[in-house]
Amino acid sequence: MSANVETMFYVREKPWHGLRTEIREAPASADALIAAGLDWTVEQQDVYSEDGTPIPGYKVNTRSADQAALGIVSDRYKVVQNKDAFQFTDDLLGEGVTYETAGSLQGGRKVWMLARMPQRYIIAGDEITPYMVVMNSHDGSSGIKVAMTPIRVVCQNTLNLALNTAKRIWAAKHTENVMNRVYEARDTLLLAETYMAELGRGIDELFQIKLSDRKVLEMMQEFFPVSEDMNEMQKKNNLRLLEDLKQRYWDAPDLSHVGRNGYRFINAVSDFATHASPIRRTKNYRENLFLRTAEGNPIIDKAYKMALAAA
């Protein structure tokens, strides 16, 4: 194995690397928000046209810390403050869940907190650590979301598969009633445990899907085709990306014990989607990567469907 390939496989980090503030010692969500610099509120102000005329039916959400505009929403939009969005997670702490990191994306338009679930899963011989991401938006793009983000420990690959048998993302309602929050927390844990159980079955199924090298190459070429109607730059870029993905399937040290099967293919694609250097690294590259990790990565979802179809 060449030195550059070995290096590529041993510098991988969690997909939220570089975005986070560590909050491991936070005893409650309020403390976590302070540690992460999220202890600000959202205020609504009227919207005006350029000539100063009020625009009815709309409000602009602003951040109290600096009056930055976060988004224009309808006047029916109800603000959910950061402290309220994350408060229900405090009830999870008694169940062994621990806060790890928190932060904001897109200039405060989205805020998130990540917690590590207490269970340790061994699936197909691999240790899988389940993380739970709670996200809240202030630009009207979405409500409060909870998403499961399992990580294969040995390589930091995400295994957030879109299963037909279990939800990976669900809405978390906030309520002032304490008992309702407790039940909400229990429901969240139940949904998380159900997803991890189904993920285990899904991985076992992938492990049983044998793939020839020719079939794997065909599937990879669906991601990065090279055709005569492409210009030379497109061909060059796709060939580079294809070669990268091939190395992650055939040369990854952490997959050396895994046979030629669907599980190996999913890990190679996940590794590529999570850790490969893009052709062009944009300013918001890390933020976009994290959002794809939390909300679902189309490349991994497509790979999962392709592997099942090859059975």
Buried (B, 14 or more C-beta within 10 A) or exposed (E): EEEEBEEBBEEBEBBBEEBBEEBEEBEEBBBBBEBBEBBBEBBBEEBEEEEEEEEEEBBBBBBEEEEEBBBBBEEEBEBBBBBBBBBBBBBBBEEEBBBBBBBBBBBBBBBBBBBBBEBEBEBBEBEBBBBBBBBBBBBBEEBBBBBBBBBBBBBBBBBBBBBEEBBBBBEBEBEEEEEEBBBBBEBBBEBBBBBBEBBBEBBEBBBEBEBEEEBBBEBBEEBBEEEEEEEEEBBEBBEEBBEBBBBBBBBBEBBEEBEBBBBBBBBBBBBBBBBBEEEEEEEEEBBBBBBBBBBBBEBBBBBBEBBBEBE
